[in-house]
Amino acid sequence: MMKYWLTTIVALTLSACSAVPDELAVAENTPLVKYSTALQNADQVEGQTARWGGVIAEVRNSEQGTLIEVVNYDLNSYGRPVLSDTSDGRFRAYLDGFIDPMVYKKGRSVTFTGIIGAPVEDKIDEYTYLFPTLNVTGKYLWKEIDERRAEVDYSSLWYRHYWYSPGYRVYYPVPVQTKPAPAKDN
């Protein structure tokens, strides 16, 4: 009986290790090229597999497909971009078909897997920039995180209900509450 439970626990633990979404999965033992490597040695890594992600800067649809320009950020262990105040740069992801710019809108986190293409020189405002490119085979649009804060009231339970509280104001911490995250400016 103990062997059965131990086998079940080990199987559940190992199944939890593949935390990358199915849309971003690649074949086992496939080497993935990092963004920084593609930025420095663009010609040498062309045709290799990569998994890059970041925040959408622009979406452009055309008859040939969709171009999504992404501000690159490092990925955590399950493939989600870790937002910070620094970025290595931008890349362009090319997808077949139409992608709705209202769903894949500016500021959303996204991760792509695909084949590295030839770099493209273009402008960001007035600055000439060499964009690494990715011909997308898998995409994942991450849900927005709603950050809430909780405060705990360590005062006596007797004073938490107003009809039991004293007539004068006692300055206790507030009861457990959730506060919505501050509004983001878009």
TILO-67133 format. One record per residue (C-alpha): residue in three letters; z, x, y. Coordinates in Angstrom, 3 decimals, padded with zeros to 6 digits. Layout:
BEGIN
{residuo: ala; up: Z; east: X; north: Y}
...
END
This chain:
BEGIN
{residuo: met; up: 000.000; east: 000.000; north: 000.000}
{residuo: met; up: 000.874; east: 002.834; north: 002.371}
{residuo: lys; up: -002.511; east: 004.482; north: 001.756}
{residuo: tyr; up: -004.250; east: 001.233; north: 002.727}
{residuo: trp; up: -002.418; east: 001.016; north: 006.057}
{residuo: leu; up: -002.897; east: 004.694; north: 006.801}
{residuo: thr; up: -006.635; east: 004.446; north: 006.080}
{residuo: thr; up: -006.908; east: 001.384; north: 008.341}
{residuo: ile; up: -005.084; east: 003.088; north: 011.209}
{residuo: val; up: -007.225; east: 006.228; north: 010.924}
{residuo: ala; up: -010.431; east: 004.146; north: 010.850}
{residuo: leu; up: -009.394; east: 002.185; north: 013.944}
{residuo: thr; up: -008.426; east: 005.367; north: 015.767}
{residuo: leu; up: -011.724; east: 007.083; north: 014.999}
{residuo: ser; up: -013.742; east: 004.013; north: 015.967}
{residuo: ala; up: -012.019; east: 004.050; north: 019.358}
{residuo: cys; up: -013.269; east: 007.607; north: 019.987}
{residuo: ser; up: -016.831; east: 006.471; north: 020.723}
{residuo: ala; up: -015.977; east: 005.092; north: 024.136}
{residuo: val; up: -019.437; east: 005.547; north: 025.675}
{residuo: pro; up: -021.222; east: 002.169; north: 025.993}
{residuo: asp; up: -023.943; east: 001.552; north: 023.399}
{residuo: glu; up: -026.617; east: 001.499; north: 026.123}
{residuo: leu; up: -025.802; east: 005.156; north: 026.936}
{residuo: ala; up: -025.489; east: 006.463; north: 023.382}
{residuo: val; up: -027.677; east: 009.318; north: 022.220}
{residuo: ala; up: -028.230; east: 010.741; north: 018.740}
{residuo: glu; up: -025.373; east: 012.817; north: 017.404}
{residuo: asn; up: -025.541; east: 016.555; north: 018.190}
{residuo: thr; up: -028.099; east: 015.959; north: 020.969}
{residuo: pro; up: -027.396; east: 018.473; north: 023.742}
{residuo: leu; up: -027.160; east: 016.808; north: 027.159}
{residuo: val; up: -028.247; east: 018.713; north: 030.251}
{residuo: lys; up: -025.786; east: 018.657; north: 033.130}
{residuo: tyr; up: -026.991; east: 017.650; north: 036.579}
{residuo: ser; up: -026.047; east: 021.009; north: 038.100}
{residuo: thr; up: -028.197; east: 022.816; north: 035.508}
{residuo: ala; up: -031.191; east: 020.606; north: 036.281}
{residuo: leu; up: -030.662; east: 021.166; north: 039.996}
{residuo: gln; up: -030.764; east: 024.958; north: 039.627}
{residuo: asn; up: -033.346; east: 025.327; north: 036.812}
{residuo: ala; up: -035.514; east: 022.246; north: 037.146}
{residuo: asp; up: -038.592; east: 023.688; north: 035.425}
{residuo: gln; up: -036.667; east: 025.039; north: 032.419}
{residuo: val; up: -034.949; east: 021.758; north: 031.479}
{residuo: glu; up: -037.944; east: 019.435; north: 031.861}
{residuo: gly; up: -038.342; east: 017.231; north: 028.774}
{residuo: gln; up: -034.706; east: 017.541; north: 027.671}
{residuo: thr; up: -032.169; east: 014.710; north: 027.366}
{residuo: ala; up: -029.536; east: 014.042; north: 030.036}
{residuo: arg; up: -026.821; east: 011.533; north: 030.945}
{residuo: trp; up: -026.230; east: 011.350; north: 034.697}
{residuo: gly; up: -024.493; east: 008.842; north: 036.888}
{residuo: gly; up: -023.267; east: 008.076; north: 040.341}
{residuo: val; up: -023.573; east: 005.543; north: 043.137}
{residuo: ile; up: -026.816; east: 003.776; north: 043.981}
{residuo: ala; up: -028.255; east: 004.853; north: 047.338}
{residuo: glu; up: -031.586; east: 003.005; north: 047.186}
{residuo: val; up: -033.691; east: 000.798; north: 044.894}
{residuo: arg; up: -037.486; east: 000.592; north: 045.248}
{residuo: asn; up: -039.696; east: -001.630; north: 043.067}
{residuo: ser; up: -043.448; east: -001.177; north: 042.709}
{residuo: glu; up: -046.208; east: -002.127; north: 040.269}
{residuo: gln; up: -045.596; east: 001.126; north: 038.356}
{residuo: gly; up: -041.872; east: 000.405; north: 037.847}
{residuo: thr; up: -038.578; east: 000.914; north: 039.639}
{residuo: leu; up: -037.204; east: 003.983; north: 041.373}
{residuo: ile; up: -033.429; east: 004.154; north: 041.834}
{residuo: glu; up: -032.063; east: 006.932; north: 044.017}
{residuo: val; up: -028.528; east: 007.870; north: 042.959}
{residuo: val; up: -025.837; east: 010.015; north: 044.592}
{residuo: asn; up: -024.671; east: 012.076; north: 041.621}
{residuo: tyr; up: -021.002; east: 012.307; north: 040.568}
{residuo: asp; up: -019.408; east: 013.845; north: 037.491}
{residuo: leu; up: -018.865; east: 011.495; north: 034.542}
{residuo: asn; up: -015.582; east: 010.891; north: 032.762}
{residuo: ser; up: -015.216; east: 010.861; north: 028.970}
{residuo: tyr; up: -016.710; east: 007.379; north: 028.601}
{residuo: gly; up: -019.639; east: 007.932; north: 030.965}
{residuo: arg; up: -018.368; east: 006.303; north: 034.158}
{residuo: pro; up: -018.950; east: 008.203; north: 037.424}
{residuo: val; up: -015.767; east: 009.628; north: 038.933}
{residuo: leu; up: -016.086; east: 008.954; north: 042.654}
{residuo: ser; up: -014.860; east: 011.655; north: 045.008}
{residuo: asp; up: -015.500; east: 013.027; north: 048.473}
{residuo: thr; up: -017.988; east: 015.607; north: 047.167}
{residuo: ser; up: -021.269; east: 015.304; north: 045.313}
{residuo: asp; up: -023.697; east: 017.814; north: 043.849}
{residuo: gly; up: -026.620; east: 015.929; north: 045.371}
{residuo: arg; up: -029.007; east: 013.120; north: 044.463}
{residuo: phe; up: -031.420; east: 012.352; north: 041.677}
{residuo: arg; up: -034.087; east: 009.753; north: 041.091}
{residuo: ala; up: -034.180; east: 007.533; north: 038.039}
{residuo: tyr; up: -037.519; east: 005.979; north: 037.034}
{residuo: leu; up: -037.421; east: 002.739; north: 035.011}
{residuo: asp; up: -040.167; east: 000.580; north: 033.552}
{residuo: gly; up: -040.348; east: -002.957; north: 034.889}
{residuo: phe; up: -038.534; east: -004.764; north: 037.673}
{residuo: ile; up: -034.877; east: -004.167; north: 038.554}
{residuo: asp; up: -033.339; east: -006.706; north: 040.912}
{residuo: pro; up: -032.013; east: -004.901; north: 044.031}
{residuo: met; up: -029.399; east: -007.634; north: 044.512}
{residuo: val; up: -027.833; east: -006.773; north: 041.132}
{residuo: tyr; up: -028.368; east: -003.014; north: 041.350}
{residuo: lys; up: -027.318; east: -002.945; north: 044.975}
{residuo: lys; up: -026.364; east: -000.032; north: 047.177}
{residuo: gly; up: -022.863; east: 001.264; north: 046.457}
{residuo: arg; up: -022.613; east: 000.176; north: 042.786}
{residuo: ser; up: -021.743; east: 002.723; north: 040.100}
{residuo: val; up: -024.404; east: 003.312; north: 037.456}
{residuo: thr; up: -025.032; east: 005.706; north: 034.567}
{residuo: phe; up: -028.413; east: 006.577; north: 033.031}
{residuo: thr; up: -029.591; east: 008.409; north: 029.932}
{residuo: gly; up: -033.131; east: 009.649; north: 029.678}
{residuo: ile; up: -035.607; east: 012.499; north: 029.653}
{residuo: ile; up: -035.669; east: 014.931; north: 032.564}
{residuo: gly; up: -038.969; east: 014.860; north: 034.450}
{residuo: ala; up: -040.591; east: 017.121; north: 037.005}
{residuo: pro; up: -038.650; east: 017.408; north: 040.281}
{residuo: val; up: -039.987; east: 015.511; north: 043.290}
{residuo: glu; up: -039.853; east: 016.730; north: 046.877}
{residuo: asp; up: -039.144; east: 014.000; north: 049.424}
{residuo: lys; up: -037.010; east: 013.356; north: 052.491}
{residuo: ile; up: -033.506; east: 012.015; north: 053.049}
{residuo: asp; up: -033.753; east: 010.919; north: 056.658}
{residuo: glu; up: -035.322; east: 014.025; north: 058.258}
{residuo: tyr; up: -034.126; east: 016.513; north: 055.616}
{residuo: thr; up: -036.583; east: 017.699; north: 052.934}
{residuo: tyr; up: -034.884; east: 017.478; north: 049.533}
{residuo: leu; up: -035.924; east: 018.376; north: 045.972}
{residuo: phe; up: -034.880; east: 015.465; north: 043.714}
{residuo: pro; up: -034.327; east: 016.069; north: 040.003}
{residuo: thr; up: -035.826; east: 013.095; north: 038.127}
{residuo: leu; up: -034.834; east: 011.172; north: 035.027}
{residuo: asn; up: -037.183; east: 008.941; north: 033.022}
{residuo: val; up: -034.641; east: 006.351; north: 031.906}
{residuo: thr; up: -034.180; east: 005.289; north: 028.289}
{residuo: gly; up: -030.741; east: 003.696; north: 028.754}
{residuo: lys; up: -028.837; east: 002.298; north: 031.721}
{residuo: tyr; up: -025.370; east: 000.893; north: 032.358}
{residuo: leu; up: -024.222; east: -000.807; north: 035.556}
{residuo: trp; up: -020.449; east: -000.529; north: 035.850}
{residuo: lys; up: -018.287; east: -003.438; north: 036.976}
{residuo: glu; up: -016.530; east: -002.992; north: 040.264}
{residuo: ile; up: -012.855; east: -002.057; north: 039.951}
{residuo: asp; up: -010.448; east: -004.434; north: 041.668}
{residuo: glu; up: -007.442; east: -002.322; north: 042.542}
{residuo: arg; up: -004.204; east: -004.250; north: 042.857}
{residuo: arg; up: -000.754; east: -002.936; north: 043.507}
{residuo: ala; up: 002.440; east: -004.264; north: 042.016}
{residuo: glu; up: 005.933; east: -003.965; north: 043.457}
{residuo: val; up: 009.025; east: -004.486; north: 041.357}
{residuo: asp; up: 012.166; east: -006.229; north: 042.588}
{residuo: tyr; up: 015.239; east: -004.551; north: 041.158}
{residuo: ser; up: 017.719; east: -006.905; north: 042.850}
{residuo: ser; up: 019.948; east: -009.288; north: 040.951}
{residuo: leu; up: 018.264; east: -012.284; north: 039.378}
{residuo: trp; up: 020.863; east: -014.491; north: 041.092}
{residuo: tyr; up: 019.335; east: -013.854; north: 044.546}
{residuo: arg; up: 015.667; east: -014.244; north: 043.636}
{residuo: his; up: 015.645; east: -018.029; north: 043.987}
{residuo: tyr; up: 016.127; east: -019.301; north: 047.502}
{residuo: trp; up: 018.569; east: -022.107; north: 046.712}
{residuo: tyr; up: 020.913; east: -019.558; north: 045.121}
{residuo: ser; up: 020.531; east: -016.987; north: 047.875}
{residuo: pro; up: 023.131; east: -016.569; north: 050.598}
{residuo: gly; up: 022.591; east: -018.227; north: 054.000}
{residuo: tyr; up: 022.206; east: -014.891; north: 055.754}
{residuo: arg; up: 019.325; east: -012.489; north: 055.263}
{residuo: val; up: 019.963; east: -009.868; north: 052.612}
{residuo: tyr; up: 017.336; east: -007.147; north: 052.638}
{residuo: tyr; up: 016.321; east: -006.878; north: 049.012}
{residuo: pro; up: 012.935; east: -005.645; north: 047.847}
{residuo: val; up: 010.445; east: -008.461; north: 047.408}
{residuo: pro; up: 009.857; east: -010.031; north: 043.972}
{residuo: val; up: 007.007; east: -008.799; north: 041.778}
{residuo: gln; up: 003.794; east: -009.452; north: 043.670}
{residuo: thr; up: 000.197; east: -008.443; north: 043.496}
{residuo: lys; up: -001.647; east: -007.617; north: 046.659}
{residuo: pro; up: -005.421; east: -007.674; north: 046.878}
{residuo: ala; up: -007.101; east: -004.357; north: 047.527}
{residuo: pro; up: -008.099; east: -003.732; north: 051.154}
{residuo: ala; up: -011.527; east: -005.095; north: 052.074}
{residuo: lys; up: -014.348; east: -002.574; north: 051.794}
{residuo: asp; up: -016.749; east: -002.149; north: 054.677}
{residuo: asn; up: -020.371; east: -002.282; north: 053.522}
END
